[in-house]
Each structure stands twice: as structure tokens, then as C-alpha cells.
Amino acid sequence: ANGSFVECKLRVHGLRPSSIVALISTIAGLLSAAFMPYAGALVDYTSKRRTFGSCMALIATFAMASLIALSSATWFPLSIIAISLGAVAYHGHSLARWSYVREIVSSDADLFGVVASMRFW
């Protein structure tokens, strides 16, 4: 009241509502950290770089598209899917995308422009 913050003491699936997104994001970060060395090896040492990047983009798209079914009954599992699976797939797609940079530039000066453009998008 009067502009002050009142903390919610209720629990949702055993967690405070203020902790749910942070916990799911932490899990997504840990999954991504565990997954990236294997993804990096796949991208660097096999000929499946483009296929891997395409699959990761598709998974990220479907993870976000799953939010179409969002309702009061499905918000918790969909938030886990969208945040954790979507984040891991996005990081995998970024890994594949960035692996092409050195092949498309001929000099360090060109590298700056390409990297700046990729970060912009």
C-alpha cells in the first residue's frame, strides 16, 4: 500500500512465483553449458554444421510456437519448454551461425563489419 512492495507468500509448484523464471533460466543456462562442448565438437569436426544449425533453429521455433497453447493449466510446462529448450536451441543455432564467420570474410577489416551486422540482427 502507498507505493510499497508487498511480497507474495503463496507457492506455485513448491516455489515462490518470483523465483520460477529465475530457476528455469538457471536450469537453461546449465543445460546449455553442458550441451555446448558437444555441439561445438559436432560443428567443428563434422560436416553436419548446417544441418545442426537448421535443427536448432527449428527446435527454437517450435519451443516458442508451443506458447500458442498457453493457458492457466499449461503455463508451467510450457514455460519450462519455451525458456529452457528454446534457450538451449537458440545457443546451438548461434554456435552454428558464428562458425561460418571466418569462412565468409577475407580480412580482419571485413570481419568487423560482418560481426557488427550479425550482432545487430
DRENTORKOL-3810 file (N, C-alpha, C; in nm, 4 decimals):
REM DRENTORKOL-3810
@n.u->0.0841; n.v->-0.1179; n.w->0.0000; ca.u->0.0000; ca.v->0.0000; ca.w->0.0000; c.u->0.0883; c.v->0.1237; c.w->0.0000
@n.u->0.0351; n.v->0.2316; n.w->-0.0518; ca.u->0.1033; ca.v->0.3608; ca.w->-0.0526; c.u->0.2362; c.v->0.3548; c.w->-0.1287
@n.u->0.2402; n.v->0.2762; n.w->-0.2384; ca.u->0.3602; ca.v->0.2675; ca.w->-0.3191; c.u->0.4622; c.v->0.1675; c.w->-0.2701
@n.u->0.4330; n.v->0.0943; n.w->-0.1635; ca.u->0.5295; ca.v->-0.0027; ca.w->-0.1131; c.u->0.5066; c.v->-0.1388; c.w->-0.1798
@n.u->0.6072; n.v->-0.2226; n.w->-0.1738; ca.u->0.6043; ca.v->-0.3544; ca.w->-0.2362; c.u->0.5619; c.v->-0.4573; c.w->-0.1332
@n.u->0.4624; n.v->-0.5389; n.w->-0.1666; ca.u->0.4173; ca.v->-0.6458; ca.w->-0.0788; c.u->0.4549; c.v->-0.7779; c.w->-0.1452
@n.u->0.5380; n.v->-0.8564; n.w->-0.0798; ca.u->0.5845; ca.v->-0.9824; ca.w->-0.1369; c.u->0.4770; c.v->-1.0892; c.w->-0.1258
@n.u->0.4618; n.v->-1.1667; n.w->-0.2304; ca.u->0.3656; ca.v->-1.2766; ca.w->-0.2337; c.u->0.4215; c.v->-1.3934; c.w->-0.1536
@n.u->0.3453; n.v->-1.4448; n.w->-0.0602; ca.u->0.3889; ca.v->-1.5575; ca.w->0.0230; c.u->0.3340; c.v->-1.6908; c.w->-0.0263
@n.u->0.2561; n.v->-1.6893; n.w->-0.1339; ca.u->0.1976; ca.v->-1.8121; ca.w->-0.1865; c.u->0.3027; c.v->-1.8925; c.w->-0.2604
@n.u->0.2729; n.v->-2.0214; n.w->-0.2823; ca.u->0.3649; ca.v->-2.1108; ca.w->-0.3525; c.u->0.2957; c.v->-2.1683; c.w->-0.4765
@n.u->0.3735; n.v->-2.1842; n.w->-0.5824; ca.u->0.3262; ca.v->-2.2461; ca.w->-0.7052; c.u->0.4231; c.v->-2.3585; c.w->-0.7360
@n.u->0.3760; n.v->-2.4825; n.w->-0.7361; ca.u->0.4609; ca.v->-2.5998; ca.w->-0.7564; c.u->0.5781; c.v->-2.5992; c.w->-0.6582
@n.u->0.5516; n.v->-2.5544; n.w->-0.5373; ca.u->0.6545; ca.v->-2.5535; ca.w->-0.4332; c.u->0.7490; c.v->-2.4350; c.w->-0.4384
@n.u->0.7314; n.v->-2.3452; n.w->-0.5315; ca.u->0.8211; ca.v->-2.2297; ca.w->-0.5480; c.u->0.7441; c.v->-2.0995; c.w->-0.5331
@n.u->0.8141; n.v->-1.9967; n.w->-0.4918; ca.u->0.7532; ca.v->-1.8642; ca.w->-0.4930; c.u->0.7424; c.v->-1.8177; c.w->-0.6381
@n.u->0.6362; n.v->-1.7483; n.w->-0.6724; ca.u->0.6203; ca.v->-1.7012; ca.w->-0.8109; c.u->0.7382; c.v->-1.6162; c.w->-0.8588
@n.u->0.7990; n.v->-1.5419; n.w->-0.7709; ca.u->0.9118; ca.v->-1.4573; ca.w->-0.8096; c.u->1.0373; c.v->-1.5382; c.w->-0.8421
@n.u->1.0417; n.v->-1.6655; n.w->-0.8044; ca.u->1.1599; ca.v->-1.7487; ca.w->-0.8268; c.u->1.1497; c.v->-1.8391; c.w->-0.9489
@n.u->1.0312; n.v->-1.8535; n.w->-1.0054; ca.u->1.0105; ca.v->-1.9525; ca.w->-1.1113; c.u->1.0921; c.v->-1.9208; c.w->-1.2364
@n.u->1.0830; n.v->-1.8000; n.w->-1.2871; ca.u->1.1551; ca.v->-1.7663; ca.w->-1.4097; c.u->1.3062; c.v->-1.7726; c.w->-1.3867
@n.u->1.3510; n.v->-1.7264; n.w->-1.2708; ca.u->1.4944; ca.v->-1.7321; ca.w->-1.2405; c.u->1.5438; c.v->-1.8761; c.w->-1.2326
@n.u->1.4664; n.v->-1.9641; n.w->-1.1733; ca.u->1.5060; ca.v->-2.1047; ca.w->-1.1629; c.u->1.5091; c.v->-2.1725; c.w->-1.3004
@n.u->1.4069; n.v->-2.1481; n.w->-1.3807; ca.u->1.4038; ca.v->-2.2077; ca.w->-1.5142; c.u->1.5186; c.v->-2.1534; c.w->-1.5984
@n.u->1.5500; n.v->-2.0256; n.w->-1.5867; ca.u->1.6618; ca.v->-1.9669; ca.w->-1.6605; c.u->1.7949; c.v->-2.0256; c.w->-1.6154
@n.u->1.8085; n.v->-2.0512; n.w->-1.4872; ca.u->1.9306; ca.v->-2.1142; ca.w->-1.4365; c.u->1.9459; c.v->-2.2546; c.w->-1.4923
@n.u->1.8375; n.v->-2.3296; n.w->-1.4927; ca.u->1.8403; ca.v->-2.4649; ca.w->-1.5498; c.u->1.8755; c.v->-2.4587; c.w->-1.6980
@n.u->1.8191; n.v->-2.3627; n.w->-1.7703; ca.u->1.8506; ca.v->-2.3471; ca.w->-1.9126; c.u->1.9983; c.v->-2.3157; c.w->-1.9322
@n.u->2.0542; n.v->-2.2303; n.w->-1.8479; ca.u->2.1959; ca.v->-2.1982; ca.w->-1.8574; c.u->2.2847; c.v->-2.3180; c.w->-1.8301
@n.u->2.2479; n.v->-2.3982; n.w->-1.7321; ca.u->2.3260; ca.v->-2.5185; ca.w->-1.7012; c.u->2.3157; c.v->-2.6225; c.w->-1.8132
@n.u->2.1952; n.v->-2.6391; n.w->-1.8672; ca.u->2.1788; ca.v->-2.7315; ca.w->-1.9800; c.u->2.2600; c.v->-2.6845; c.w->-2.1004
@n.u->2.2566; n.v->-2.5567; n.w->-2.1254; ca.u->2.3321; ca.v->-2.5013; ca.w->-2.2374; c.u->2.4818; c.v->-2.5186; c.w->-2.2165
@n.u->2.5290; n.v->-2.4946; n.w->-2.0961; ca.u->2.6716; ca.v->-2.5115; ca.w->-2.0661; c.u->2.7146; c.v->-2.6569; c.w->-2.0806
@n.u->2.6274; n.v->-2.7502; n.w->-2.0447; ca.u->2.6600; ca.v->-2.8922; ca.w->-2.0577; c.u->2.6541; c.v->-2.9373; c.w->-2.2040
@n.u->2.5679; n.v->-2.8769; n.w->-2.2821; ca.u->2.5442; ca.v->-2.9168; ca.w->-2.4199; c.u->2.6446; c.v->-2.8564; c.w->-2.5183
@n.u->2.6939; n.v->-2.7359; n.w->-2.4913; ca.u->2.7765; ca.v->-2.6636; ca.w->-2.5882; c.u->2.9087; c.v->-2.7314; c.w->-2.6245
@n.u->2.9814; n.v->-2.7958; n.w->-2.5346; ca.u->3.1046; ca.v->-2.8625; ca.w->-2.5806; c.u->3.0783; c.v->-2.9704; c.w->-2.6859
@n.u->2.9731; n.v->-3.0468; n.w->-2.6684; ca.u->2.9375; ca.v->-3.1496; ca.w->-2.7653; c.u->2.8886; c.v->-3.0867; c.w->-2.8958
@n.u->2.8108; n.v->-2.9807; n.w->-2.8835; ca.u->2.7633; ca.v->-2.9108; ca.w->-3.0027; c.u->2.8800; c.v->-2.8475; c.w->-3.0772
@n.u->2.9747; n.v->-2.7913; n.w->-3.0048; ca.u->3.0920; ca.v->-2.7315; ca.w->-3.0681; c.u->3.1751; c.v->-2.8349; c.w->-3.1416
@n.u->3.1923; n.v->-2.9509; n.w->-3.0828; ca.u->3.2664; ca.v->-3.0581; ca.w->-3.1495; c.u->3.1931; c.v->-3.1035; c.w->-3.2752
@n.u->3.0618; n.v->-3.1139; n.w->-3.2677; ca.u->2.9825; ca.v->-3.1529; ca.w->-3.3834; c.u->2.9967; c.v->-3.0509; c.w->-3.4960
@n.u->2.9913; n.v->-2.9239; n.w->-3.4610; ca.u->3.0022; ca.v->-2.8179; ca.w->-3.5607; c.u->3.1436; c.v->-2.8097; c.w->-3.6185
@n.u->3.2449; n.v->-2.8235; n.w->-3.5339; ca.u->3.3836; ca.v->-2.8061; ca.w->-3.5787; c.u->3.4414; c.v->-2.9269; c.w->-3.6518
@n.u->3.4026; n.v->-3.0464; n.w->-3.6130; ca.u->3.4723; ca.v->-3.1655; ca.w->-3.6626; c.u->3.3888; c.v->-3.2584; c.w->-3.7499
@n.u->3.2674; n.v->-3.2183; n.w->-3.7840; ca.u->3.1868; ca.v->-3.2990; ca.w->-3.8748; c.u->3.1360; c.v->-3.2101; c.w->-3.9885
@n.u->3.0755; n.v->-3.2714; n.w->-4.0857; ca.u->3.0189; ca.v->-3.1952; ca.w->-4.1978; c.u->2.8717; c.v->-3.1603; c.w->-4.1739
@n.u->2.8265; n.v->-3.1715; n.w->-4.0521; ca.u->2.6850; ca.v->-3.1525; ca.w->-4.0195; c.u->2.6537; c.v->-3.0142; c.w->-3.9626
@n.u->2.7402; n.v->-2.9163; n.w->-3.9861; ca.u->2.7228; ca.v->-2.7832; ca.w->-3.9275; c.u->2.5905; c.v->-2.7195; c.w->-3.9695
@n.u->2.5612; n.v->-2.7190; n.w->-4.0978; ca.u->2.4384; ca.v->-2.6562; ca.w->-4.1460; c.u->2.3150; c.v->-2.7306; c.w->-4.0974
@n.u->2.3197; n.v->-2.8629; n.w->-4.1013; ca.u->2.2068; ca.v->-2.9436; ca.w->-4.0530; c.u->2.1822; c.v->-2.9178; c.w->-3.9050
@n.u->2.2904; n.v->-2.9129; n.w->-3.8276; ca.u->2.2785; ca.v->-2.8858; ca.w->-3.6843; c.u->2.2157; c.v->-2.7492; c.w->-3.6604
@n.u->2.2650; n.v->-2.6469; n.w->-3.7303; ca.u->2.2097; ca.v->-2.5121; ca.w->-3.7144; c.u->2.0635; c.v->-2.5050; c.w->-3.7529
@n.u->2.0270; n.v->-2.5728; n.w->-3.8605; ca.u->1.8872; ca.v->-2.5752; ca.w->-3.9039; c.u->1.7976; c.v->-2.6450; c.w->-3.8023
@n.u->1.8452; n.v->-2.7560; n.w->-3.7485; ca.u->1.7677; ca.v->-2.8295; ca.w->-3.6475; c.u->1.7493; c.v->-2.7461; c.w->-3.5205
@n.u->1.8547; n.v->-2.6782; n.w->-3.4796; ca.u->1.8447; ca.v->-2.5938; ca.w->-3.3598; c.u->1.7477; c.v->-2.4781; c.w->-3.3821
@n.u->1.7489; n.v->-2.4190; n.w->-3.5013; ca.u->1.6546; ca.v->-2.3114; ca.w->-3.5327; c.u->1.5115; c.v->-2.3641; c.w->-3.5314
@n.u->1.4920; n.v->-2.4840; n.w->-3.5844; ca.u->1.3593; ca.v->-2.5449; ca.w->-3.5873; c.u->1.3099; c.v->-2.5759; c.w->-3.4458
@n.u->1.3971; n.v->-2.6295; n.w->-3.3629; ca.u->1.3597; ca.v->-2.6592; ca.w->-3.2234; c.u->1.3248; c.v->-2.5309; c.w->-3.1487
@n.u->1.4065; n.v->-2.4266; n.w->-3.1664; ca.u->1.3782; ca.v->-2.2987; ca.w->-3.1002; c.u->1.2446; c.v->-2.2418; c.w->-3.1477
@n.u->1.2165; n.v->-2.2544; n.w->-3.2765; ca.u->1.0898; ca.v->-2.2040; ca.w->-3.3308; c.u->0.9720; c.v->-2.2804; c.w->-3.2722
@n.u->0.9816; n.v->-2.4121; n.w->-3.2669; ca.u->0.8724; ca.v->-2.4915; ca.w->-3.2098; c.u->0.8577; c.v->-2.4680; c.w->-3.0596
@n.u->0.9677; n.v->-2.4451; n.w->-2.9906; ca.u->0.9598; ca.v->-2.4154; ca.w->-2.8468; c.u->0.8813; c.v->-2.2864; c.w->-2.8236
@n.u->0.9089; n.v->-2.1857; n.w->-2.9060; ca.u->0.8350; ca.v->-2.0596; ca.w->-2.8925; c.u->0.6915; c.v->-2.0741; c.w->-2.9425
@n.u->0.6719; n.v->-2.1517; n.w->-3.0485; ca.u->0.5374; ca.v->-2.1718; ca.w->-3.1024; c.u->0.4486; c.v->-2.2488; c.w->-3.0050
@n.u->0.5099; n.v->-2.3268; n.w->-2.9155; ca.u->0.4296; ca.v->-2.4000; ca.w->-2.8170; c.u->0.3533; c.v->-2.3055; c.w->-2.7254
@n.u->0.3974; n.v->-2.1814; n.w->-2.7175; ca.u->0.3298; ca.v->-2.0838; ca.w->-2.6319; c.u->0.1916; c.v->-2.0456; c.w->-2.6853
@n.u->0.1596; n.v->-2.0875; n.w->-2.8074; ca.u->0.0258; ca.v->-2.0650; ca.w->-2.8601; c.u->-0.0779; c.v->-2.1345; c.w->-2.7724
@n.u->-0.0397; n.v->-2.2478; n.w->-2.7141; ca.u->-0.1317; ca.v->-2.3253; ca.w->-2.6306; c.u->-0.1324; c.v->-2.2791; c.w->-2.4850
@n.u->-0.0782; n.v->-2.1633; n.w->-2.4581; ca.u->-0.0676; ca.v->-2.1125; ca.w->-2.3213; c.u->-0.2050; c.v->-2.0895; c.w->-2.2595
@n.u->-0.2249; n.v->-2.1449; n.w->-2.1412; ca.u->-0.3478; ca.v->-2.1242; ca.w->-2.0644; c.u->-0.3121; c.v->-2.1373; c.w->-1.9165
@n.u->-0.4087; n.v->-2.1196; n.w->-1.8317; ca.u->-0.3807; ca.v->-2.1310; ca.w->-1.6884; c.u->-0.3418; c.v->-2.2739; c.w->-1.6493
@n.u->-0.3833; n.v->-2.3720; n.w->-1.7282; ca.u->-0.3500; ca.v->-2.5114; ca.w->-1.6979; c.u->-0.2148; c.v->-2.5536; c.w->-1.7557
@n.u->-0.1673; n.v->-2.4834; n.w->-1.8586; ca.u->-0.0448; ca.v->-2.5272; ca.w->-1.9267; c.u->0.0737; c.v->-2.4328; c.w->-1.9104
@n.u->0.0596; n.v->-2.3251; n.w->-1.8353; ca.u->0.1645; ca.v->-2.2246; ca.w->-1.8307; c.u->0.2956; c.v->-2.2774; c.w->-1.7734
@n.u->0.2895; n.v->-2.3649; n.w->-1.6735; ca.u->0.4134; ca.v->-2.4106; ca.w->-1.6108; c.u->0.4950; c.v->-2.5011; c.w->-1.7033
@n.u->0.4377; n.v->-2.6088; n.w->-1.7605; ca.u->0.5199; ca.v->-2.6905; ca.w->-1.8508; c.u->0.5625; c.v->-2.6145; c.w->-1.9767
@n.u->0.4760; n.v->-2.5275; n.w->-2.0266; ca.u->0.5131; ca.v->-2.4512; ca.w->-2.1459; c.u->0.6227; c.v->-2.3498; c.w->-2.1161
@n.u->0.6229; n.v->-2.2944; n.w->-1.9971; ca.u->0.7312; ca.v->-2.2017; ca.w->-1.9630; c.u->0.8643; c.v->-2.2762; c.w->-1.9521
@n.u->0.8606; n.v->-2.3977; n.w->-1.9015; ca.u->0.9833; ca.v->-2.4784; ca.w->-1.8958; c.u->1.0316; c.v->-2.5096; c.w->-2.0376
@n.u->0.9395; n.v->-2.5490; n.w->-2.1240; ca.u->0.9759; ca.v->-2.5810; ca.w->-2.2620; c.u->1.0287; c.v->-2.4569; c.w->-2.3339
@n.u->0.9549; n.v->-2.3489; n.w->-2.3267; ca.u->0.9919; ca.v->-2.2293; ca.w->-2.4019; c.u->1.1217; c.v->-2.1679; c.w->-2.3511
@n.u->1.1391; n.v->-2.1610; n.w->-2.2212; ca.u->1.2584; ca.v->-2.0954; ca.w->-2.1678; c.u->1.3798; c.v->-2.1858; c.w->-2.1778
@n.u->1.3691; n.v->-2.3085; n.w->-2.1288; ca.u->1.4894; ca.v->-2.3928; ca.w->-2.1250; c.u->1.5226; c.v->-2.4524; c.w->-2.2610
@n.u->1.4294; n.v->-2.5205; n.w->-2.3248; ca.u->1.4570; ca.v->-2.5815; ca.w->-2.4542; c.u->1.4825; c.v->-2.4752; c.w->-2.5605
@n.u->1.4037; n.v->-2.3695; n.w->-2.5561; ca.u->1.4222; ca.v->-2.2606; ca.w->-2.6515; c.u->1.5585; c.v->-2.1944; c.w->-2.6373
@n.u->1.6035; n.v->-2.1736; n.w->-2.5139; ca.u->1.7338; ca.v->-2.1105; ca.w->-2.4913; c.u->1.8488; c.v->-2.2002; c.w->-2.5359
@n.u->1.8411; n.v->-2.3275; n.w->-2.5044; ca.u->1.9463; ca.v->-2.4212; ca.w->-2.5460; c.u->1.9515; c.v->-2.4299; c.w->-2.6985
@n.u->1.8357; n.v->-2.4378; n.w->-2.7623; ca.u->1.8324; ca.v->-2.4441; ca.w->-2.9086; c.u->1.8831; c.v->-2.3141; c.w->-2.9702
@n.u->1.8494; n.v->-2.2018; n.w->-2.9098; ca.u->1.8993; ca.v->-2.0739; ca.w->-2.9607; c.u->2.0513; c.v->-2.0664; c.w->-2.9509
@n.u->2.1066; n.v->-2.1101; n.w->-2.8399; ca.u->2.2531; ca.v->-2.1094; ca.w->-2.8249; c.u->2.3188; c.v->-2.2036; c.w->-2.9263
@n.u->2.2580; n.v->-2.3183; n.w->-2.9497; ca.u->2.3102; ca.v->-2.4102; ca.w->-3.0506; c.u->2.3058; c.v->-2.3501; c.w->-3.1899
@n.u->2.1972; n.v->-2.2816; n.w->-3.2215; ca.u->2.1858; ca.v->-2.2155; ca.w->-3.3515; c.u->2.2889; c.v->-2.1035; c.w->-3.3640
@n.u->2.3079; n.v->-2.0270; n.w->-3.2594; ca.u->2.4084; ca.v->-1.9202; ca.w->-3.2623; c.u->2.5480; c.v->-1.9768; c.w->-3.2822
@n.u->2.5760; n.v->-2.0884; n.w->-3.2178; ca.u->2.7059; ca.v->-2.1544; ca.w->-3.2341; c.u->2.7295; c.v->-2.1902; c.w->-3.3804
@n.u->2.6293; n.v->-2.2495; n.w->-3.4436; ca.u->2.6432; ca.v->-2.2870; ca.w->-3.5844; c.u->2.6550; c.v->-2.1631; c.w->-3.6727
@n.u->2.5775; n.v->-2.0617; n.w->-3.6432; ca.u->2.5814; ca.v->-1.9389; ca.w->-3.7230; c.u->2.7176; c.v->-1.8711; c.w->-3.7146
@n.u->2.7713; n.v->-1.8576; n.w->-3.5947; ca.u->2.9000; ca.v->-1.7906; ca.w->-3.5766; c.u->3.0154; c.v->-1.8727; c.w->-3.6333
@n.u->2.9963; n.v->-2.0025; n.w->-3.6489; ca.u->3.1057; ca.v->-2.0849; ca.w->-3.7018; c.u->3.1345; c.v->-2.0558; c.w->-3.8491
@n.u->3.0428; n.v->-1.9906; n.w->-3.9180; ca.u->3.0620; ca.v->-1.9571; ca.w->-4.0588; c.u->3.1361; c.v->-1.8250; c.w->-4.0801
@n.u->3.1539; n.v->-1.7452; n.w->-3.9776; ca.u->3.2057; ca.v->-1.6098; ca.w->-3.9946; c.u->3.3430; c.v->-1.6074; c.w->-4.0595
@n.u->3.4350; n.v->-1.6884; n.w->-4.0131; ca.u->3.5711; ca.v->-1.6857; ca.w->-4.0674; c.u->3.5767; c.v->-1.7289; c.w->-4.2137
@n.u->3.4800; n.v->-1.8064; n.w->-4.2569; ca.u->3.4784; ca.v->-1.8530; ca.w->-4.3952; c.u->3.4228; c.v->-1.7506; c.w->-4.4927
@n.u->3.3484; n.v->-1.6512; n.w->-4.4436; ca.u->3.2851; ca.v->-1.5556; ca.w->-4.5353; c.u->3.3581; c.v->-1.4225; c.w->-4.5419
@n.u->3.4643; n.v->-1.4066; n.w->-4.4644; ca.u->3.5414; ca.v->-1.2819; ca.w->-4.4706; c.u->3.6822; c.v->-1.3104; c.w->-4.5203
@n.u->3.7397; n.v->-1.2099; n.w->-4.5850; ca.u->3.8750; ca.v->-1.2282; ca.w->-4.6379; c.u->3.9795; c.v->-1.1514; c.w->-4.5577
@n.u->3.9364; n.v->-1.0564; n.w->-4.4734; ca.u->4.0325; ca.v->-0.9791; ca.w->-4.3946; c.u->3.9722; c.v->-0.9447; c.w->-4.2584
@n.u->4.0578; n.v->-0.9014; n.w->-4.1669; ca.u->4.0099; ca.v->-0.8625; ca.w->-4.0348; c.u->3.9202; c.v->-0.7391; c.w->-4.0415
@n.u->3.9437; n.v->-0.6521; n.w->-4.1388; ca.u->3.8588; ca.v->-0.5335; ca.w->-4.1550; c.u->3.7169; c.v->-0.5748; c.w->-4.1937
@n.u->3.7059; n.v->-0.6732; n.w->-4.2820; ca.u->3.5736; ca.v->-0.7240; ca.w->-4.3193; c.u->3.5069; c.v->-0.7964; c.w->-4.2028
@n.u->3.5880; n.v->-0.8616; n.w->-4.1210; ca.u->3.5363; ca.v->-0.9341; ca.w->-4.0054; c.u->3.4595; c.v->-0.8411; c.w->-3.9126
@n.u->3.5120; n.v->-0.7204; n.w->-3.8911; ca.u->3.4451; ca.v->-0.6235; ca.w->-3.8039; c.u->3.3049; c.v->-0.5916; c.w->-3.8550
@n.u->3.2921; n.v->-0.5669; n.w->-3.9847; ca.u->3.1612; ca.v->-0.5338; ca.w->-4.0414; c.u->3.0629; c.v->-0.6495; c.w->-4.0321
@n.u->3.1104; n.v->-0.7705; n.w->-4.0574; ca.u->3.0221; ca.v->-0.8874; ca.w->-4.0513; c.u->2.9762; c.v->-0.9127; c.w->-3.9076
@n.u->3.0693; n.v->-0.9062; n.w->-3.8140; ca.u->3.0338; ca.v->-0.9292; ca.w->-3.6733; c.u->2.9367; c.v->-0.8221; c.w->-3.6245
@n.u->2.9611; n.v->-0.6975; n.w->-3.6609; ca.u->2.8707; ca.v->-0.5896; ca.w->-3.6207; c.u->2.7317; c.v->-0.6119; c.w->-3.6785
@n.u->2.7253; n.v->-0.6536; n.w->-3.8038; ca.u->2.5945; ca.v->-0.6788; ca.w->-3.8667; c.u->2.5228; c.v->-0.7956; c.w->-3.8003
@n.u->2.5964; n.v->-0.9015; n.w->-3.7684; ca.u->2.5336; ca.v->-1.0177; ca.w->-3.7045; c.u->2.4845; c.v->-0.9841; c.w->-3.5648
@n.u->2.5558; n.v->-0.9023; n.w->-3.4939; ca.u->2.5095; ca.v->-0.8622; ca.w->-3.3604; c.u->2.3894; c.v->-0.7710; c.w->-3.3678
@n.u->2.3831; n.v->-0.6909; n.w->-3.4732; ca.u->2.2689; ca.v->-0.6022; ca.w->-3.4920; c.u->2.1412; c.v->-0.6828; c.w->-3.5125
@n.u->2.1498; n.v->-0.7906; n.w->-3.5913; ca.u->2.0339; ca.v->-0.8728; ca.w->-3.6190; c.u->2.0108; c.v->-0.9682; c.w->-3.5071
END
